Amino acid sequence: MRRKLKLQFIENRTARKQTYRKRKKGLSKKVGEMSTLCDVQVCTLINSPDEPDNPAIWPSPSEAQALVERFEALPHHKKNIMDQTAFLAAETKKQKRNLLKQNKENREIELKVLLGKILNGEVLGEICVDDLRDLYEILKARDEMLEERHKLFGGSTSGTKDANGFIKEDKTTSVAVEASNEAKQPQNLPDLNEFPPEE
């Protein structure tokens, strides 16, 4: 069974140099394969503290220099590069967005559970002002959705709101919606093959 490698600095100098030579050869091989398989221009430059005067360059110093100069000649917005500070700032911003999104989803689930308990008549303790405000926003959004549905099917919302200003579903609208859906269904037409041909 292959032993799991710990990714940490190798203290032993001899073992570190041996690992460097082995990994350097493997990296150059992988880069060469990628260049051939994907038809891309690529170069590597590896500078080891143990061999500061002998950097490993692939495929060759001249080809690597030409590729670097070509890259440096590109407009700044096409390089798509960033330093460590910019990378950390972008990553932090991304994680904050994900956290806000997750918190919003969790809050919506929590409010749906609370609303379900209220509609089922369960006895609840004191509800905080934030919960009441968020529940109101949910009911308001549903009310606007119902109003749009009424307008879509030609229904009128006049006289259908309760004392709190929310729309109540009425039978007239439900019947109109069902009739509209039935009208869209294809009628059962007789099969022409059942009739005998005219003589």
ZINOR-V510960 format. One record per residue. N is the residue number from 1. RES is the residue in one small letter. SS is DSSP state (H for helix, E for strand, C for the rest). PHI is phi in whole degrees, -180 to 180 (* if undefined). D_CENTER is the distance of its C-alpha to the mean C-alpha in whole Angstrom. Layout:
BEGIN
N/RES/SS/PHI/D_CENTER
N/RES/SS/PHI/D_CENTER
END
This chain:
BEGIN
1/m/C/*/38
2/r/C/-75/36
3/r/C/-76/36
4/k/C/-71/33
5/l/C/-86/33
6/k/C/-88/32
7/l/C/-83/30
8/q/C/-151/33
9/f/C/-61/35
10/i/C/-86/38
11/e/C/-71/41
12/n/C/-72/44
13/r/H/-64/45
14/t/H/-65/46
15/a/H/-66/43
16/r/H/-67/41
17/k/H/-66/43
18/q/H/-65/43
19/t/H/-65/39
20/y/H/-62/38
21/r/H/-64/40
22/k/H/-67/39
23/r/H/-69/35
24/k/H/-63/36
25/k/H/-64/38
26/g/H/-66/35
27/l/H/-66/32
28/s/H/-62/35
29/k/H/-64/35
30/k/H/-65/31
31/v/H/-65/31
32/g/H/-62/34
33/e/H/-64/32
34/m/H/-64/29
35/s/H/-63/31
36/t/H/-74/33
37/l/H/-69/30
38/c/H/-104/28
39/d/C/54/31
40/v/C/-122/29
41/q/C/-89/31
42/v/C/-149/31
43/c/C/-146/33
44/t/E/-130/33
45/l/E/-137/35
46/i/E/-119/36
47/n/E/-121/38
48/s/E/-96/39
49/p/C/-61/41
50/d/C/-78/44
51/e/E/-135/44
52/p/E/-64/44
53/d/E/-94/46
54/n/E/-137/45
55/p/E/-69/41
56/a/E/-91/40
57/i/E/-121/39
58/w/E/-130/37
59/p/C/-82/38
60/s/C/-160/41
61/p/H/-58/42
62/s/H/-68/42
63/e/H/-68/39
64/a/H/-67/37
65/q/H/-64/39
66/a/H/-63/38
67/l/H/-70/35
68/v/H/-66/34
69/e/H/-64/36
70/r/H/-65/34
71/f/H/-67/31
72/e/H/-67/33
73/a/C/-80/34
74/l/C/-68/31
75/p/C/-59/30
76/h/H/-60/28
77/h/H/-71/25
78/k/H/-93/25
79/k/H/-75/25
80/n/C/53/21
81/i/C/-121/23
82/m/C/-152/23
83/d/C/-83/25
84/q/H/-64/24
85/t/H/-63/24
86/a/H/-66/22
87/f/H/-64/20
88/l/H/-65/20
89/a/H/-65/19
90/a/H/-66/16
91/e/H/-67/15
92/t/H/-64/16
93/k/H/-63/15
94/k/H/-64/11
95/q/H/-67/12
96/k/H/-65/14
97/r/H/-63/11
98/n/H/-63/9
99/l/H/-67/13
100/l/H/-63/13
101/k/H/-64/10
102/q/H/-67/12
103/n/H/-63/15
104/k/H/-65/15
105/e/H/-64/14
106/n/H/-64/17
107/r/H/-66/19
108/e/H/-64/18
109/i/H/-65/19
110/e/H/-62/22
111/l/H/-71/23
112/k/H/-64/23
113/v/H/-64/25
114/l/H/-63/28
115/l/H/-65/28
116/g/H/-62/29
117/k/H/-65/31
118/i/H/-65/33
119/l/H/-68/33
120/n/C/-83/35
121/g/C/77/37
122/e/C/-72/37
123/v/C/-79/39
124/l/C/-113/36
125/g/C/-76/37
126/e/C/-68/37
127/i/C/-101/34
128/c/C/-73/33
129/v/H/-64/32
130/d/H/-63/29
131/d/H/-64/28
132/l/H/-62/30
133/r/H/-65/29
134/d/H/-68/25
135/l/H/-63/27
136/y/H/-62/29
137/e/H/-64/26
138/i/H/-64/24
139/l/H/-65/27
140/k/H/-65/28
141/a/H/-65/24
142/r/H/-67/26
143/d/H/-63/29
144/e/H/-66/28
145/m/H/-66/26
146/l/H/-64/29
147/e/H/-65/31
148/e/H/-65/29
149/r/H/-67/30
150/h/H/-62/33
151/k/H/-67/33
152/l/H/-63/31
153/f/C/-99/34
154/g/C/75/37
155/g/C/-82/38
156/s/C/-106/39
157/t/C/-98/38
158/s/C/-71/41
159/g/C/75/43
160/t/C/-113/40
161/k/E/-98/39
162/d/C/-86/40
163/a/C/-65/41
164/n/C/-91/38
165/g/C/90/37
166/f/C/-95/34
167/i/E/-77/35
168/k/C/-107/36
169/e/C/-66/36
170/d/C/-115/39
171/k/H/-68/41
172/t/H/-61/42
173/t/H/-67/38
174/s/H/-62/37
175/v/H/-65/40
176/a/H/-64/39
177/v/H/-65/35
178/e/H/-65/37
179/a/H/-65/40
180/s/H/-65/37
181/n/H/-67/35
182/e/H/-66/38
183/a/H/-67/39
184/k/H/-81/36
185/q/C/-75/37
186/p/C/-67/39
187/q/C/-77/43
188/n/C/-80/45
189/l/C/-85/47
190/p/C/-67/50
191/d/C/-78/50
192/l/H/-64/53
193/n/H/-72/54
194/e/H/-78/55
195/f/C/-86/58
196/p/C/-73/61
197/p/C/-66/62
198/e/C/-71/64
199/e/C/-91/68
END
